Amino acid sequence: MQVIVLAEDRLTAQGVEAHLTADDRLRVLPATAEEPPDVLLLITGELREKTFTTLRRYCPEDRADAPRLVLIANRPTAEQLVRVVGLGLVAFMSRERTTLADITEMLCAVARGAASLPQSLLGSLLEQIRTRQWKDQPVDADDESASFTAREIAVLRQLAAGLSTSETAAALHYSERTVKYIIQEMTARHGLRNRVHAVAYALRQGLL
């Protein structure tokens, strides 16, 4: 997996890069590399406007092709998380509690398709999405390519409530394998990056 490390200071960036380079599962690219990374690792104290400007440089026009974003920060707001979800966020880690070993394990988990947001942040994030005034126009209800099936919406409702895959399966009387298949199929069909992005997308269209 190819990783670009973005940090506020060069000392932090060099330290993390040196640690990751020692792991043969990871290939660290320079921030100026023309080759697109699989994952952007962003380490910052606070999310500022210039941070979002930097992240947008790595986002192609087709957002489905954007690199996955792992964020290590102090205490981002729900509104800030909404913005970084749109830029590819798949995992968040608290800077105060994260070690170098934690970073390696999270990157490897992301490489396997995992996503990780703390439940405390997920709840506030979803509430922000529900109440936010979106600028985008809603999708035409007659557009079958943009619709969700009834069981996809059922799964999304459980995810929006903060349930895990196993809890969603139990609530809907599905197997975990079935729930994972439903999530994978709908995210692929709509060009979404992960389950958090899927819930945000459905909320924006008024489906939840």
Secondary structure, 3 states (H helix, E strand, C coil): CEEEEEECCHHHHHHHHHHHHCCCCCEEECCCCCCCCCEEEEECCCCCHHHHHHHHCCCCCCHHHCCEEEEEECCCCHHHHHHHHCCCEEEEEECCCCCHHHHHHHHHHHHCCCCECCHHHHHHHHHHHHHCCCCCCCCCCCCHHHCCCHHHHHHHHHHHCCCCHHHHHHHHCCCHHHHHHHHHHHHHHHCCCCHHHHHHHHHHCCCC
